[in-house]
Amino acid sequence: MNKFLIFIDAADDAAMWPMSSLLEVSVAGDATILMRFRGLASGTGDDEGNSLVTLTCTSDTELKVFKSIADAIGGKSFKSTGYVVVADDVNSSYVDSDITACAITLDS
């Protein structure tokens, strides 16, 4: 069964990727986490054609947020439903209470 990560940053702006498309998770600066996904236009894994989700979080909580994302992916709900909503700005629902927003940048 495919497993998916869901992000919603506005009422009509959402994205869902299979876990297999996740290339990396990194800290871009204080309170900023980047999740890079292989986009539809990319076959190589290089930056061109990749999609990006920027998570904003409380200052100095990046490691805690990393762990919460990993826990959600490994959790029972993910195994039974096949998806995790990592960030939902519309409903203010996040896998970690220190996530405050997300922004989605899709591949071209």
N, CA, C and O atoms as CSV, one atom per row, in Angstrom:
chain,resi,resn,atom,element,x,y,z
A,1,MET,N,N,0.836,-1.175,0.000
A,1,MET,CA,C,0.000,0.000,0.000
A,1,MET,C,C,0.885,1.244,0.000
A,1,MET,O,O,1.840,1.335,0.771
A,2,ASN,N,N,0.556,2.216,-0.882
A,2,ASN,CA,C,1.261,3.494,-0.877
A,2,ASN,C,C,0.922,4.266,0.388
A,2,ASN,O,O,-0.185,4.162,0.915
A,3,LYS,N,N,1.880,5.033,0.863
A,3,LYS,CA,C,1.672,5.881,2.036
A,3,LYS,C,C,1.950,7.317,1.623
A,3,LYS,O,O,2.916,7.592,0.910
A,4,PHE,N,N,1.094,8.235,2.076
A,4,PHE,CA,C,1.139,9.607,1.585
A,4,PHE,C,C,1.290,10.631,2.704
A,4,PHE,O,O,0.840,10.413,3.829
A,5,LEU,N,N,1.934,11.756,2.376
A,5,LEU,CA,C,2.054,12.904,3.263
A,5,LEU,C,C,1.225,14.036,2.656
A,5,LEU,O,O,1.353,14.340,1.471
A,6,ILE,N,N,0.368,14.660,3.484
A,6,ILE,CA,C,-0.546,15.696,3.019
A,6,ILE,C,C,-0.197,17.026,3.667
A,6,ILE,O,O,0.113,17.095,4.856
A,7,PHE,N,N,-0.253,18.092,2.854
A,7,PHE,CA,C,0.004,19.452,3.297
A,7,PHE,C,C,-1.083,20.356,2.725
A,7,PHE,O,O,-1.428,20.245,1.549
A,8,ILE,N,N,-1.623,21.248,3.548
A,8,ILE,CA,C,-2.657,22.187,3.113
A,8,ILE,C,C,-2.249,23.563,3.605
A,8,ILE,O,O,-2.093,23.778,4.807
A,9,ASP,N,N,-2.073,24.511,2.661
A,9,ASP,CA,C,-1.697,25.851,3.108
A,9,ASP,C,C,-2.745,26.915,2.810
A,9,ASP,O,O,-2.563,28.080,3.163
A,10,ALA,N,N,-3.838,26.526,2.164
A,10,ALA,CA,C,-4.968,27.432,1.932
A,10,ALA,C,C,-6.149,26.575,1.494
A,10,ALA,O,O,-5.987,25.396,1.178
A,11,ALA,N,N,-7.328,27.169,1.477
A,11,ALA,CA,C,-8.537,26.407,1.150
A,11,ALA,C,C,-8.430,25.687,-0.195
A,11,ALA,O,O,-8.931,24.572,-0.341
A,12,ASP,N,N,-7.789,26.307,-1.163
A,12,ASP,CA,C,-7.647,25.696,-2.484
A,12,ASP,C,C,-6.190,25.466,-2.855
A,12,ASP,O,O,-5.829,25.530,-4.030
A,13,ASP,N,N,-5.360,25.200,-1.868
A,13,ASP,CA,C,-3.942,24.964,-2.118
A,13,ASP,C,C,-3.467,23.846,-1.199
A,13,ASP,O,O,-3.203,24.060,-0.015
A,14,ALA,N,N,-3.364,22.666,-1.762
A,14,ALA,CA,C,-2.956,21.488,-0.990
A,14,ALA,C,C,-2.135,20.573,-1.888
A,14,ALA,O,O,-2.208,20.649,-3.114
A,15,ALA,N,N,-1.366,19.720,-1.261
A,15,ALA,CA,C,-0.566,18.763,-2.016
A,15,ALA,C,C,-0.412,17.478,-1.210
A,15,ALA,O,O,-0.442,17.485,0.021
A,16,MET,N,N,-0.248,16.381,-1.936
A,16,MET,CA,C,-0.049,15.079,-1.309
A,16,MET,C,C,1.007,14.335,-2.123
A,16,MET,O,O,0.916,14.240,-3.347
A,17,TRP,N,N,2.002,13.815,-1.423
A,17,TRP,CA,C,3.061,13.056,-2.075
A,17,TRP,C,C,3.172,11.680,-1.441
A,17,TRP,O,O,2.927,11.523,-0.245
A,18,PRO,N,N,3.544,10.672,-2.244
A,18,PRO,CA,C,3.855,9.375,-1.635
A,18,PRO,C,C,5.169,9.496,-0.863
A,18,PRO,O,O,6.050,10.270,-1.237
A,19,MET,N,N,5.288,8.735,0.197
A,19,MET,CA,C,6.514,8.743,1.001
A,19,MET,C,C,7.750,8.502,0.144
A,19,MET,O,O,8.818,9.049,0.419
A,20,SER,N,N,7.607,7.695,-0.881
A,20,SER,CA,C,8.752,7.364,-1.734
A,20,SER,C,C,9.298,8.584,-2.472
A,20,SER,O,O,10.413,8.532,-2.991
A,21,SER,N,N,8.535,9.683,-2.532
A,21,SER,CA,C,8.993,10.899,-3.199
A,21,SER,C,C,9.755,11.849,-2.278
A,21,SER,O,O,10.337,12.830,-2.741
A,22,LEU,N,N,9.754,11.561,-0.977
A,22,LEU,CA,C,10.472,12.423,-0.039
A,22,LEU,C,C,11.971,12.257,-0.240
A,22,LEU,O,O,12.510,11.163,-0.081
A,23,LEU,N,N,12.641,13.356,-0.593
A,23,LEU,CA,C,14.078,13.320,-0.855
A,23,LEU,C,C,14.892,13.718,0.368
A,23,LEU,O,O,15.932,13.121,0.646
A,24,GLU,N,N,14.416,14.735,1.105
A,24,GLU,CA,C,15.172,15.201,2.262
A,24,GLU,C,C,14.316,16.103,3.141
A,24,GLU,O,O,13.327,16.687,2.698
A,25,VAL,N,N,14.726,16.194,4.385
A,25,VAL,CA,C,14.162,17.137,5.347
A,25,VAL,C,C,15.350,17.844,5.970
A,25,VAL,O,O,16.269,17.197,6.474
A,26,SER,N,N,15.335,19.182,5.939
A,26,SER,CA,C,16.480,19.924,6.456
A,26,SER,C,C,16.017,21.206,7.136
A,26,SER,O,O,14.879,21.646,6.967
A,27,VAL,N,N,16.922,21.791,7.904
A,27,VAL,CA,C,16.664,23.071,8.551
A,27,VAL,C,C,17.321,24.150,7.697
A,27,VAL,O,O,18.521,24.104,7.427
A,28,ALA,N,N,16.514,25.118,7.277
A,28,ALA,CA,C,17.020,26.186,6.417
A,28,ALA,C,C,17.422,27.419,7.218
A,28,ALA,O,O,18.004,28.354,6.669
A,29,GLY,N,N,17.120,27.426,8.484
A,29,GLY,CA,C,17.406,28.555,9.362
A,29,GLY,C,C,16.519,28.407,10.580
A,29,GLY,O,O,15.688,27.502,10.647
A,30,ASP,N,N,16.694,29.285,11.528
A,30,ASP,CA,C,15.899,29.211,12.744
A,30,ASP,C,C,14.413,29.254,12.403
A,30,ASP,O,O,13.945,30.172,11.730
A,31,ALA,N,N,13.687,28.259,12.871
A,31,ALA,CA,C,12.227,28.165,12.721
A,31,ALA,C,C,11.770,27.825,11.312
A,31,ALA,O,O,10.601,28.029,10.984
A,32,THR,N,N,12.665,27.309,10.467
A,32,THR,CA,C,12.298,26.981,9.087
A,32,THR,C,C,12.794,25.582,8.713
A,32,THR,O,O,13.995,25.310,8.719
A,33,ILE,N,N,11.843,24.703,8.389
A,33,ILE,CA,C,12.157,23.340,7.970
A,33,ILE,C,C,11.737,23.176,6.514
A,33,ILE,O,O,10.638,23.574,6.128
A,34,LEU,N,N,12.617,22.588,5.712
A,34,LEU,CA,C,12.321,22.324,4.306
A,34,LEU,C,C,12.131,20.829,4.096
A,34,LEU,O,O,12.935,20.014,4.548
A,35,MET,N,N,11.063,20.490,3.411
A,35,MET,CA,C,10.822,19.103,3.007
A,35,MET,C,C,10.787,19.093,1.481
A,35,MET,O,O,9.887,19.672,0.872
A,36,ARG,N,N,11.757,18.440,0.873
A,36,ARG,CA,C,11.881,18.421,-0.586
A,36,ARG,C,C,11.371,17.076,-1.110
A,36,ARG,O,O,11.723,16.011,-0.602
A,37,PHE,N,N,10.523,17.165,-2.151
A,37,PHE,CA,C,9.922,15.986,-2.755
A,37,PHE,C,C,10.269,15.924,-4.232
A,37,PHE,O,O,10.384,16.954,-4.897
A,38,ARG,N,N,10.433,14.721,-4.735
A,38,ARG,CA,C,10.634,14.517,-6.159
A,38,ARG,C,C,9.339,14.940,-6.842
A,38,ARG,O,O,8.266,14.413,-6.547
A,39,GLY,N,N,9.453,15.891,-7.748
A,39,GLY,CA,C,8.284,16.394,-8.457
A,39,GLY,C,C,7.975,15.591,-9.705
A,39,GLY,O,O,8.727,14.696,-10.091
A,40,LEU,N,N,6.875,15.919,-10.317
A,40,LEU,CA,C,6.456,15.210,-11.522
A,40,LEU,C,C,7.432,15.403,-12.672
A,40,LEU,O,O,7.613,14.509,-13.498
A,41,ALA,N,N,8.064,16.578,-12.724
A,41,ALA,CA,C,8.972,16.880,-13.827
A,41,ALA,C,C,10.379,16.353,-13.599
A,41,ALA,O,O,11.223,16.448,-14.490
A,42,SER,N,N,10.647,15.804,-12.432
A,42,SER,CA,C,11.995,15.357,-12.096
A,42,SER,C,C,12.091,13.844,-12.119
A,42,SER,O,O,11.279,13.145,-11.514
A,43,GLY,N,N,13.072,13.361,-12.810
A,43,GLY,CA,C,13.322,11.932,-12.782
A,43,GLY,C,C,14.647,11.613,-12.128
A,43,GLY,O,O,14.968,10.449,-11.892
A,44,THR,N,N,15.424,12.656,-11.834
A,44,THR,CA,C,16.792,12.439,-11.394
A,44,THR,C,C,17.013,12.718,-9.917
A,44,THR,O,O,18.014,12.277,-9.354
A,45,GLY,N,N,16.100,13.442,-9.277
A,45,GLY,CA,C,16.313,13.780,-7.880
A,45,GLY,C,C,17.092,15.064,-7.690
A,45,GLY,O,O,17.333,15.472,-6.554
A,46,ASP,N,N,17.506,15.735,-8.809
A,46,ASP,CA,C,18.178,17.021,-8.646
A,46,ASP,C,C,17.132,18.095,-8.354
A,46,ASP,O,O,15.934,17.809,-8.365
A,47,ASP,N,N,17.568,19.318,-8.095
A,47,ASP,CA,C,16.635,20.369,-7.686
A,47,ASP,C,C,15.628,20.737,-8.763
A,47,ASP,O,O,14.507,21.127,-8.436
A,48,GLU,N,N,15.983,20.628,-10.021
A,48,GLU,CA,C,15.052,21.018,-11.075
A,48,GLU,C,C,13.873,20.054,-11.116
A,48,GLU,O,O,14.051,18.842,-11.234
A,49,GLY,N,N,12.692,20.595,-11.019
A,49,GLY,CA,C,11.484,19.777,-11.073
A,49,GLY,C,C,11.036,19.250,-9.728
A,49,GLY,O,O,10.000,18.592,-9.643
A,50,ASN,N,N,11.789,19.522,-8.669
A,50,ASN,CA,C,11.386,19.060,-7.342
A,50,ASN,C,C,10.413,20.044,-6.702
A,50,ASN,O,O,10.419,21.233,-7.019
A,51,SER,N,N,9.586,19.543,-5.807
A,51,SER,CA,C,8.639,20.366,-5.070
A,51,SER,C,C,9.151,20.557,-3.643
A,51,SER,O,O,9.929,19.753,-3.129
A,52,LEU,N,N,8.698,21.633,-3.024
A,52,LEU,CA,C,9.204,21.996,-1.712
A,52,LEU,C,C,8.051,22.383,-0.794
A,52,LEU,O,O,7.142,23.111,-1.192
A,53,VAL,N,N,8.099,21.889,0.434
A,53,VAL,CA,C,7.185,22.344,1.481
A,53,VAL,C,C,8.046,23.001,2.541
A,53,VAL,O,O,8.989,22.399,3.055
A,54,THR,N,N,7.715,24.237,2.864
A,54,THR,CA,C,8.410,24.974,3.916
A,54,THR,C,C,7.520,24.999,5.143
A,54,THR,O,O,6.417,25.546,5.115
A,55,LEU,N,N,8.003,24.405,6.213
A,55,LEU,CA,C,7.280,24.426,7.485
A,55,LEU,C,C,7.885,25.501,8.365
A,55,LEU,O,O,9.102,25.553,8.543
A,56,THR,N,N,7.045,26.357,8.914
A,56,THR,CA,C,7.485,27.340,9.890
A,56,THR,C,C,7.150,26.774,11.260
A,56,THR,O,O,6.056,26.254,11.480
A,57,CYS,N,N,8.089,26.879,12.163
A,57,CYS,CA,C,7.865,26.343,13.509
A,57,CYS,C,C,8.399,27.313,14.556
A,57,CYS,O,O,9.075,28.289,14.230
A,58,THR,N,N,8.091,27.035,15.794
A,58,THR,CA,C,8.602,27.831,16.900
A,58,THR,C,C,10.127,27.761,16.894
A,58,THR,O,O,10.708,26.714,16.608
A,59,SER,N,N,10.756,28.862,17.207
A,59,SER,CA,C,12.209,28.938,17.227
A,59,SER,C,C,12.826,27.827,18.081
A,59,SER,O,O,12.362,27.534,19.183
A,60,ASP,N,N,13.875,27.225,17.546
A,60,ASP,CA,C,14.669,26.203,18.237
A,60,ASP,C,C,13.906,24.919,18.565
A,60,ASP,O,O,14.266,24.214,19.507
A,61,THR,N,N,12.857,24.608,17.799
A,61,THR,CA,C,12.123,23.349,18.009
A,61,THR,C,C,12.242,22.417,16.805
A,61,THR,O,O,11.481,21.456,16.691
A,62,GLU,N,N,13.174,22.687,15.920
A,62,GLU,CA,C,13.275,21.919,14.683
A,62,GLU,C,C,13.460,20.418,14.935
A,62,GLU,O,O,12.791,19.607,14.295
A,63,LEU,N,N,14.339,20.038,15.841
A,63,LEU,CA,C,14.560,18.620,16.131
A,63,LEU,C,C,13.292,17.975,16.688
A,63,LEU,O,O,12.956,16.854,16.308
A,64,LYS,N,N,12.601,18.650,17.563
A,64,LYS,CA,C,11.338,18.148,18.113
A,64,LYS,C,C,10.324,17.908,16.991
A,64,LYS,O,O,9.626,16.895,16.986
A,65,VAL,N,N,10.247,18.847,16.042
A,65,VAL,CA,C,9.325,18.704,14.911
A,65,VAL,C,C,9.754,17.534,14.029
A,65,VAL,O,O,8.908,16.757,13.586
A,66,PHE,N,N,11.057,17.393,13.765
A,66,PHE,CA,C,11.561,16.241,13.006
A,66,PHE,C,C,11.058,14.936,13.629
A,66,PHE,O,O,10.545,14.057,12.937
A,67,LYS,N,N,11.215,14.834,14.944
A,67,LYS,CA,C,10.829,13.616,15.656
A,67,LYS,C,C,9.323,13.386,15.584
A,67,LYS,O,O,8.882,12.245,15.443
A,68,SER,N,N,8.530,14.447,15.678
A,68,SER,CA,C,7.076,14.299,15.594
A,68,SER,C,C,6.647,13.815,14.212
A,68,SER,O,O,5.739,12.992,14.093
A,69,ILE,N,N,7.296,14.323,13.177
A,69,ILE,CA,C,6.987,13.861,11.814
A,69,ILE,C,C,7.343,12.382,11.689
A,69,ILE,O,O,6.557,11.595,11.161
A,70,ALA,N,N,8.521,12.006,12.169
A,70,ALA,CA,C,8.942,10.603,12.111
A,70,ALA,C,C,7.999,9.711,12.913
A,70,ALA,O,O,7.652,8.619,12.461
A,71,ASP,N,N,7.580,10.157,14.091
A,71,ASP,CA,C,6.635,9.388,14.910
A,71,ASP,C,C,5.300,9.220,14.194
A,71,ASP,O,O,4.708,8.141,14.238
A,72,ALA,N,N,4.821,10.272,13.536
A,72,ALA,CA,C,3.545,10.189,12.812
A,72,ALA,C,C,3.638,9.212,11.647
A,72,ALA,O,O,2.699,8.463,11.380
A,73,ILE,N,N,4.766,9.224,10.961
A,73,ILE,CA,C,4.960,8.306,9.829
A,73,ILE,C,C,5.016,6.860,10.316
A,73,ILE,O,O,4.526,5.957,9.640
A,74,GLY,N,N,5.608,6.642,11.477
A,74,GLY,CA,C,5.727,5.289,12.021
A,74,GLY,C,C,4.540,4.848,12.853
A,74,GLY,O,O,4.509,3.712,13.326
A,75,GLY,N,N,3.563,5.721,13.041
A,75,GLY,CA,C,2.444,5.441,13.934
A,75,GLY,C,C,1.388,4.517,13.367
A,75,GLY,O,O,1.361,4.244,12.167
A,76,LYS,N,N,0.519,4.038,14.242
A,76,LYS,CA,C,-0.545,3.106,13.861
A,76,LYS,C,C,-1.517,3.715,12.865
A,76,LYS,O,O,-1.964,3.037,11.940
A,77,SER,N,N,-1.849,4.983,13.043
A,77,SER,CA,C,-2.802,5.629,12.141
A,77,SER,C,C,-2.282,5.627,10.711
A,77,SER,O,O,-3.030,5.345,9.774
A,78,PHE,N,N,-1.000,5.941,10.543
A,78,PHE,CA,C,-0.395,5.958,9.211
A,78,PHE,C,C,-0.453,4.573,8.588
A,78,PHE,O,O,-0.694,4.430,7.389
A,79,LYS,N,N,-0.231,3.559,9.406
A,79,LYS,CA,C,-0.248,2.190,8.894
A,79,LYS,C,C,-1.648,1.756,8.475
A,79,LYS,O,O,-1.795,0.991,7.522
A,80,SER,N,N,-2.680,2.233,9.172
A,80,SER,CA,C,-4.046,1.800,8.839
A,80,SER,C,C,-4.685,2.672,7.766
A,80,SER,O,O,-5.421,2.158,6.924
A,81,THR,N,N,-4.423,3.988,7.772
A,81,THR,CA,C,-5.058,4.866,6.789
A,81,THR,C,C,-4.206,5.063,5.547
A,81,THR,O,O,-4.738,5.295,4.462
A,82,GLY,N,N,-2.900,4.972,5.692
A,82,GLY,CA,C,-2.019,5.174,4.551
A,82,GLY,C,C,-1.632,6.632,4.324
A,82,GLY,O,O,-0.978,6.944,3.329
A,83,TYR,N,N,-2.024,7.526,5.225
A,83,TYR,CA,C,-1.644,8.924,5.063
A,83,TYR,C,C,-1.455,9.603,6.416
A,83,TYR,O,O,-1.959,9.154,7.446
A,84,VAL,N,N,-0.703,10.708,6.369
A,84,VAL,CA,C,-0.538,11.581,7.526
A,84,VAL,C,C,-0.713,13.013,7.031
A,84,VAL,O,O,-0.088,13.413,6.049
A,85,VAL,N,N,-1.554,13.778,7.702
A,85,VAL,CA,C,-1.648,15.213,7.430
A,85,VAL,C,C,-0.571,15.870,8.290
A,85,VAL,O,O,-0.722,15.997,9.506
A,86,VAL,N,N,0.506,16.281,7.647
A,86,VAL,CA,C,1.626,16.878,8.363
A,86,VAL,C,C,1.289,18.305,8.783
A,86,VAL,O,O,1.573,18.712,9.909
A,87,ALA,N,N,0.682,19.062,7.868
A,87,ALA,CA,C,0.351,20.453,8.162
A,87,ALA,C,C,-0.926,20.846,7.429
A,87,ALA,O,O,-1.056,20.635,6.223
A,88,ASP,N,N,-1.854,21.413,8.168
A,88,ASP,CA,C,-3.122,21.893,7.622
A,88,ASP,C,C,-3.362,23.293,8.167
A,88,ASP,O,O,-3.885,23.460,9.269
A,89,ASP,N,N,-2.972,24.304,7.379
A,89,ASP,CA,C,-3.128,25.694,7.811
A,89,ASP,C,C,-4.598,26.104,7.915
A,89,ASP,O,O,-4.941,26.953,8.737
A,90,VAL,N,N,-5.461,25.517,7.101
A,90,VAL,CA,C,-6.872,25.884,7.104
A,90,VAL,C,C,-7.522,25.547,8.442
A,90,VAL,O,O,-8.290,26.343,8.984
A,91,ASN,N,N,-7.214,24.369,8.970
A,91,ASN,CA,C,-7.805,23.916,10.232
A,91,ASN,C,C,-6.854,24.036,11.427
A,91,ASN,O,O,-7.167,23.572,12.524
A,92,SER,N,N,-5.702,24.655,11.210
A,92,SER,CA,C,-4.675,24.801,12.257
A,92,SER,C,C,-4.380,23.462,12.930
A,92,SER,O,O,-4.355,23.350,14.156
A,93,SER,N,N,-4.159,22.459,12.096
A,93,SER,CA,C,-3.887,21.106,12.571
A,93,SER,C,C,-2.519,20.669,12.057
A,93,SER,O,O,-2.254,20.710,10.856
A,94,TYR,N,N,-1.650,20.248,12.983
A,94,TYR,CA,C,-0.274,19.904,12.630
A,94,TYR,C,C,0.166,18.674,13.414
A,94,TYR,O,O,-0.361,18.403,14.493
A,95,VAL,N,N,1.131,17.930,12.878
A,95,VAL,CA,C,1.634,16.754,13.593
A,95,VAL,C,C,2.410,17.151,14.840
A,95,VAL,O,O,2.662,16.315,15.708
A,96,ASP,N,N,2.785,18.402,14.935
A,96,ASP,CA,C,3.469,18.905,16.128
A,96,ASP,C,C,2.925,20.295,16.444
A,96,ASP,O,O,2.729,21.110,15.542
A,97,SER,N,N,2.683,20.562,17.717
A,97,SER,CA,C,2.110,21.846,18.126
A,97,SER,C,C,3.045,23.027,17.877
A,97,SER,O,O,2.605,24.176,17.925
A,98,ASP,N,N,4.333,22.764,17.611
A,98,ASP,CA,C,5.261,23.853,17.314
A,98,ASP,C,C,5.297,24.235,15.841
A,98,ASP,O,O,5.954,25.212,15.483
A,99,ILE,N,N,4.613,23.496,14.982
A,99,ILE,CA,C,4.476,23.914,13.592
A,99,ILE,C,C,3.411,25.005,13.574
A,99,ILE,O,O,2.335,24.844,14.150
A,100,THR,N,N,3.718,26.112,12.910
A,100,THR,CA,C,2.779,27.230,12.873
A,100,THR,C,C,2.233,27.528,11.482
A,100,THR,O,O,1.215,28.208,11.357
A,101,ALA,N,N,2.892,27.031,10.432
A,101,ALA,CA,C,2.430,27.295,9.076
A,101,ALA,C,C,3.202,26.429,8.084
A,101,ALA,O,O,4.261,25.884,8.395
A,102,CYS,N,N,2.638,26.319,6.879
A,102,CYS,CA,C,3.361,25.652,5.801
A,102,CYS,C,C,3.140,26.418,4.502
A,102,CYS,O,O,2.142,27.120,4.337
A,103,ALA,N,N,4.079,26.271,3.596
A,103,ALA,CA,C,3.972,26.869,2.268
A,103,ALA,C,C,4.398,25.816,1.256
A,103,ALA,O,O,5.418,25.150,1.435
A,104,ILE,N,N,3.619,25.668,0.201
A,104,ILE,CA,C,3.867,24.642,-0.811
A,104,ILE,C,C,4.373,25.307,-2.076
A,104,ILE,O,O,3.755,26.248,-2.574
A,105,THR,N,N,5.504,24.821,-2.605
A,105,THR,CA,C,6.031,25.273,-3.874
A,105,THR,C,C,6.130,24.061,-4.788
A,105,THR,O,O,7.011,23.219,-4.618
A,106,LEU,N,N,5.224,23.974,-5.758
A,106,LEU,CA,C,5.178,22.803,-6.635
A,106,LEU,C,C,6.190,22.904,-7.758
A,106,LEU,O,O,6.615,23.995,-8.137
A,107,ASP,N,N,6.573,21.743,-8.286
A,107,ASP,CA,C,7.483,21.701,-9.420
A,107,ASP,C,C,6.805,22.340,-10.624
A,107,ASP,O,O,5.583,22.486,-10.660
A,108,SER,N,N,7.611,22.717,-11.603
A,108,SER,CA,C,7.042,23.348,-12.798
A,108,SER,C,C,6.905,22.363,-13.923
A,108,SER,O,O,6.443,22.723,-15.006
